[in-house]
Amino acid sequence: MAEQQVDVIVVGAGMVGLAGALKIKRACPEYRVALVAPLEQAPAEALFDPRVVALTQASRALLEELNVWDALVTERVCPYQHMHVWDGEGSGSIDFDSVALGAEALGYIVENRLIVRYLTRELERSGVIRYEAEASALLSLGSHVGGVALEGGLALRAPVTLAADGSRSRLRDWAGLAVREWSYGQTAIVTSVRTELSHGFAARQRFMQSGPLAFLPLRESDCDSTPRHCSIVWSADQALADELMALDEGVFAERLAAAFEHRLGAVEWVAERYPLALYQRHARAYVRPGFALLGDAAHSIHPLAGQGVNLGFLDVVSLARELARARQRQVPLEDVATLRRYERERMGHNLTMMATMEGFKRLFGARSLPALLLRNRGMSAVNNLPALKTVLAKEAMGLSL
């Protein structure tokens, strides 16, 4: 088997994998960084990608550093200055406003495919070596992971191998890192819609016992001054999700508008719908000698707060910082203490976020009267405490990290 030697291998060419390879190369320019992932044929593009992310200010800062933010803004980014969250089973609600926080925006809705497109373009001129092949196995070097075998017969060796290959990570399984996993018994229906009324650059979410429904603002271009397109994420108990997926477009649009209490009037158009089964997964360990997990390979959470890729980008920043620190101190790349520091920093924060989202999901899914009173009084109390609301908003924006 032919062999090639590099310093760091990143497996996976999603948003986190691409950002990870670019960030590490930027932090440690003398390292030979390799990205392993086959080229995927781009699907026919709809008006909007049904998969979007709500990027925080911290994620924007990373994309600015990686020289892709300006290109994204030129093509299509929808900032939102307002957020309204309410209990569909009661009267509680919370409102956030970027002006009150002294921020340009609370966040930015961006289509996944655009982020991947511009990260890929930047990768091509970054000096990162791309291997357009599947990883077929992990390679060992004593007790350490020593690289990956590629389909086609190449052994790619490195002191550090990073798995960014998603929530069902094969590399994580090959490395023997156990995962805690459970199903929410829900499916998220994602699609794009056009509404009767303009969304006014506000993100809105209604919590229901059957699951949350989010309308996230989109716009076709900077000239779109009264935008009426939204990306929706409707997380529903499995039976309801199956029923909704079986409806024709017109009936689904009526059900959707009603579930959203007609806050944006009628739903006039619905793109193709996609169902995503919802699970929570968390690796019991993120690292072993010579190996670490990034993004969804380490953790995946309920989409109700839209924090998944933002957590992955924070993983990228943390790991690149630790690798750069080790380089400055002339610590060998294979020293596992570097990866352990990354694990300690990120695991605590990720677990806190996952526990918070699980608590929200359980609280708003509860059907008892005491739970209903608790969450409505709690939301109203938070909404009337500007200092606490500011802390919560800044945490969600990534400004307190």
GIWO-V425194 format. One record per residue. RES is the residue in one letter. SS is DSSP state (H for helix, E for strand, L for the rest). PHI is phi in radians with two decimals (999 if undefined). PSI is psi in degrees with one decimal (NA if undefined). Layout:
res->[RES	RES]
ss->[SS	SS]
phi->[PHI	PHI]
psi->[PSI	PSI]
//
This chain:
res->[M	A	E	Q	Q	V	D	V	I	V	V	G	A	G	M	V	G	L	A	G	A	L	K	I	K	R	A	C	P	E	Y	R	V	A	L	V	A	P	L	E	Q	A	P	A	E	A	L	F	D	P	R	V	V	A	L	T	Q	A	S	R	A	L	L	E	E	L	N	V	W	D	A	L	V	T	E	R	V	C	P	Y	Q	H	M	H	V	W	D	G	E	G	S	G	S	I	D	F	D	S	V	A	L	G	A	E	A	L	G	Y	I	V	E	N	R	L	I	V	R	Y	L	T	R	E	L	E	R	S	G	V	I	R	Y	E	A	E	A	S	A	L	L	S	L	G	S	H	V	G	G	V	A	L	E	G	G	L	A	L	R	A	P	V	T	L	A	A	D	G	S	R	S	R	L	R	D	W	A	G	L	A	V	R	E	W	S	Y	G	Q	T	A	I	V	T	S	V	R	T	E	L	S	H	G	F	A	A	R	Q	R	F	M	Q	S	G	P	L	A	F	L	P	L	R	E	S	D	C	D	S	T	P	R	H	C	S	I	V	W	S	A	D	Q	A	L	A	D	E	L	M	A	L	D	E	G	V	F	A	E	R	L	A	A	A	F	E	H	R	L	G	A	V	E	W	V	A	E	R	Y	P	L	A	L	Y	Q	R	H	A	R	A	Y	V	R	P	G	F	A	L	L	G	D	A	A	H	S	I	H	P	L	A	G	Q	G	V	N	L	G	F	L	D	V	V	S	L	A	R	E	L	A	R	A	R	Q	R	Q	V	P	L	E	D	V	A	T	L	R	R	Y	E	R	E	R	M	G	H	N	L	T	M	M	A	T	M	E	G	F	K	R	L	F	G	A	R	S	L	P	A	L	L	L	R	N	R	G	M	S	A	V	N	N	L	P	A	L	K	T	V	L	A	K	E	A	M	G	L	S	L]
ss->[L	E	E	E	E	L	L	E	E	E	E	L	L	L	H	H	H	H	H	H	H	H	H	H	H	H	H	L	L	L	L	L	E	E	E	E	L	L	L	L	L	L	L	L	L	L	L	L	L	L	L	E	E	E	E	L	H	H	H	H	H	H	H	H	H	L	L	L	H	H	H	H	H	H	H	L	L	E	E	E	L	E	E	E	E	E	E	L	L	L	L	L	E	E	E	E	E	H	H	H	H	L	L	L	L	L	E	E	E	E	E	H	H	H	H	H	H	H	H	H	H	H	H	H	L	L	L	L	E	E	E	L	L	L	E	E	E	E	E	E	E	L	L	E	E	E	E	E	E	E	L	L	L	E	E	E	E	L	L	E	E	E	E	L	L	L	L	L	L	H	H	H	H	H	L	L	L	L	E	E	E	E	E	E	E	E	E	E	E	E	E	E	E	E	E	L	L	L	L	L	L	E	E	E	E	E	E	L	L	L	L	L	E	E	E	E	E	E	L	L	L	L	L	L	L	L	L	L	E	E	E	E	E	E	E	E	E	H	H	H	H	H	H	H	H	H	L	L	H	H	H	H	H	H	H	H	H	H	H	L	L	L	L	L	L	L	E	E	E	E	L	L	L	E	E	E	E	E	E	E	E	E	E	L	L	L	E	E	L	L	E	E	E	L	H	H	H	L	E	E	L	L	H	H	H	L	L	H	H	H	H	H	H	H	H	H	H	H	H	H	H	H	H	H	H	H	H	H	L	L	L	L	L	L	L	H	H	H	H	H	H	H	H	H	H	H	H	H	H	H	H	H	H	H	H	H	H	H	H	H	H	H	H	H	H	L	L	L	H	H	H	H	H	H	H	H	H	H	H	H	H	H	H	L	L	H	H	H	H	H	H	H	H	H	H	H	H	L	L	L	L]
phi->[999	-1.18	-2.22	-2.34	-1.98	-2.32	-1.72	-2.38	-1.97	-2.00	-1.86	2.16	-2.07	-1.42	-1.05	-1.27	-1.09	-1.10	-1.12	-1.10	-1.10	-1.16	-1.15	-1.15	-1.11	-1.21	-1.26	-2.32	-1.08	-1.40	-1.30	-1.52	-1.81	-2.06	-1.95	-1.98	-3.06	-1.22	-1.26	-1.84	-1.20	-1.19	-1.24	-1.05	-1.46	-1.44	-0.96	-2.25	-1.18	-1.15	-1.67	-2.25	-2.22	-1.75	-1.33	-1.45	-1.07	-1.13	-1.19	-1.04	-1.03	-1.11	-1.18	-1.13	-1.07	-1.51	1.15	-2.05	-1.11	-1.04	-1.15	-1.09	-1.11	-1.08	-1.47	-3.03	-2.38	-2.04	-1.25	-2.20	-1.71	-2.31	-2.46	-2.19	-2.18	-2.49	-1.56	-1.22	-1.80	-2.72	-2.03	-1.27	-2.75	-2.36	-2.14	-2.13	-2.43	-1.16	-1.07	-1.11	-1.69	1.18	-2.02	-1.11	-2.74	-1.29	-3.10	-2.44	-1.57	-2.35	-1.27	-0.93	-1.11	-1.25	-1.10	-1.08	-1.04	-1.41	-1.13	-1.12	-1.08	-1.19	-1.04	-1.12	-2.03	-1.65	1.63	-1.21	-1.56	-1.82	-1.94	-1.53	-2.67	-1.42	-1.33	-1.90	-3.00	-1.51	-1.79	-1.84	-2.36	1.16	-1.55	-1.68	-1.26	-2.08	2.34	-2.36	-1.58	-1.86	-1.06	1.95	1.84	-1.56	-1.72	-1.79	-1.87	-2.85	-1.17	-2.29	-2.10	-2.04	-1.71	-2.21	-1.80	1.58	-1.16	-1.81	-0.93	-1.24	-1.11	-1.05	-1.15	-1.10	-1.39	1.32	-1.60	-1.27	-2.27	-1.54	-2.51	-2.63	-1.52	-1.40	1.17	-2.29	-2.17	-1.64	-1.65	-2.07	-2.94	-2.01	-2.41	-2.06	-1.89	-1.14	-1.90	-1.19	-1.35	1.09	1.00	-2.13	-1.65	-2.31	-2.53	-1.90	-1.63	-2.25	-1.07	-1.46	2.36	-1.40	-2.20	-2.01	-1.96	-1.89	-1.25	-2.23	-2.59	-1.33	-2.84	-1.11	-1.40	-1.42	-1.43	-2.20	-1.21	-2.20	-1.65	-2.40	-1.65	-1.99	-2.26	-1.94	-1.56	-2.39	-0.93	-0.97	-1.09	-1.18	-1.06	-1.07	-1.10	-1.17	-1.16	-1.45	-1.29	-1.29	-1.03	-1.12	-1.17	-1.06	-1.05	-1.16	-1.11	-1.13	-1.07	-1.17	-1.10	-1.62	1.02	0.93	-1.09	-2.05	1.27	-1.30	-1.62	-1.59	-2.67	-2.29	-1.37	-1.04	-1.68	-2.25	-1.65	-2.21	-1.13	-1.80	-2.32	-1.91	-2.31	-2.60	-1.24	-1.20	-2.47	-1.64	-2.40	-2.50	-0.90	1.43	-2.64	-2.61	-1.75	-2.26	1.10	-1.10	-1.12	-1.70	-2.79	-2.44	-2.25	-1.07	-1.36	-1.10	-1.93	1.09	-1.72	-0.96	-1.24	-1.12	-1.13	-1.10	-1.13	-1.16	-1.00	-1.04	-1.08	-1.11	-1.17	-1.07	-1.10	-1.18	-1.14	-1.16	-1.11	-1.11	-1.08	-1.10	-1.61	1.03	-1.48	-1.01	-1.00	-1.34	-1.19	-1.18	-1.05	-1.09	-1.22	-1.13	-1.13	-1.02	-1.06	-1.09	-1.15	-1.46	-1.10	-1.08	-1.16	-1.13	-1.10	-1.08	-1.12	-1.14	-1.14	-1.11	-1.14	-1.13	-1.10	-1.06	-1.06	-1.20	-1.11	-1.41	-1.56	-1.23	-1.93	-1.37	-1.08	-1.02	-1.14	-1.06	-1.13	-1.07	-1.25	-1.23	-1.16	-1.13	-1.11	-1.13	-1.12	-1.07	-1.12	-1.73	-2.10	-0.98	-1.13	-1.16	-1.09	-1.12	-1.06	-1.10	-1.15	-1.19	-1.10	-1.14	-1.46	1.39	-1.53	-1.72	-1.67]
psi->[127.6	147.7	146.2	146.6	131.0	-175.9	-42.3	132.8	130.9	124.4	118.7	129.9	34.0	-168.3	-44.3	-41.5	-46.4	-46.4	-36.8	-46.5	-43.1	-43.9	-42.5	-40.5	-38.9	-40.4	-31.6	73.4	-23.7	-11.3	143.4	105.9	130.4	139.3	127.7	117.1	136.2	152.1	132.8	138.6	126.3	130.7	162.6	131.6	129.7	178.5	-47.6	146.5	129.1	-19.5	117.9	163.5	148.7	94.5	137.9	172.5	-36.0	-39.8	-37.9	-43.6	-40.4	-45.8	-30.8	-45.0	-34.1	7.3	31.4	-14.2	-46.3	-38.9	-39.0	-44.2	-39.0	-37.2	-62.4	108.8	137.9	101.1	150.2	132.1	-13.2	152.2	131.2	124.3	130.2	158.6	113.8	-12.3	3.1	-150.4	-1.8	145.6	159.3	138.0	137.1	146.2	131.9	-32.0	-41.3	-24.2	-1.4	29.4	153.3	-38.9	157.1	-31.0	-173.5	125.4	121.1	139.1	138.2	-45.2	-30.1	-40.6	-45.3	-41.9	-47.7	-29.0	-39.2	-43.3	-40.5	-35.8	-37.8	-21.8	16.9	-17.0	-5.8	136.2	124.2	130.9	112.7	71.9	160.9	142.5	132.8	-14.7	157.8	145.9	145.4	149.4	89.7	-125.9	-2.7	154.2	132.3	16.5	-162.3	148.1	138.4	146.2	131.6	-11.7	2.1	134.9	114.6	113.3	145.8	152.6	-26.2	127.3	130.2	129.7	114.3	43.0	28.2	177.4	-24.4	43.2	120.8	-37.9	-38.3	-42.6	-43.1	-32.7	-8.3	26.3	115.6	155.9	136.6	127.8	138.6	151.3	141.8	-8.3	24.4	158.4	137.1	123.7	121.4	140.0	179.4	147.0	161.4	132.0	162.8	-38.4	153.8	143.5	-12.8	27.0	41.3	141.0	137.3	143.3	128.6	127.4	129.3	162.5	-30.8	-6.4	159.4	152.3	120.0	136.5	113.4	131.1	141.3	159.8	148.5	-33.1	173.2	-21.9	-6.8	86.0	-21.7	66.0	141.1	8.7	142.5	150.9	133.4	146.3	108.0	102.1	120.6	148.6	150.6	-43.7	-43.2	-40.6	-43.2	-41.9	-44.1	-39.4	-25.8	-11.8	150.5	168.8	-44.4	-46.0	-39.3	-42.2	-40.6	-43.6	-39.6	-47.1	-40.5	-42.2	-27.9	10.3	27.7	33.6	-26.9	28.0	-152.2	153.8	113.2	-23.1	141.2	129.2	-178.2	139.3	145.2	129.9	136.0	114.7	138.4	126.5	154.6	130.4	140.3	125.5	138.3	-25.4	144.5	-18.2	157.7	167.2	121.9	8.8	140.7	154.3	145.3	144.3	-139.2	-20.6	-26.1	-33.3	136.2	137.9	171.0	139.7	7.6	-23.3	0.5	32.3	-3.1	-58.9	-28.4	-38.6	-39.5	-41.2	-35.1	-35.1	-45.9	-47.7	-43.9	-47.8	-41.9	-38.4	-42.7	-39.4	-40.3	-39.3	-42.4	-40.9	-44.0	-32.7	4.9	36.1	130.3	144.2	-33.2	-2.6	115.2	-18.3	-31.7	-46.7	-32.6	-37.1	-41.1	-46.5	-44.6	-42.4	-47.0	-33.9	-42.5	-45.9	-42.8	-41.4	-39.5	-45.5	-41.9	-41.1	-38.7	-46.0	-38.0	-39.8	-44.1	-45.2	-44.5	-40.6	-45.6	-13.1	-10.6	143.9	0.7	152.7	-43.2	-40.0	-40.6	-45.7	-41.3	-49.3	-34.0	-41.4	-37.9	-45.3	-42.5	-39.2	-46.5	-40.6	-23.5	9.2	88.7	-37.9	-45.7	-40.2	-37.5	-42.1	-46.8	-43.1	-41.3	-35.4	-45.2	-29.3	-7.5	16.3	-15.1	3.7	NA]
//
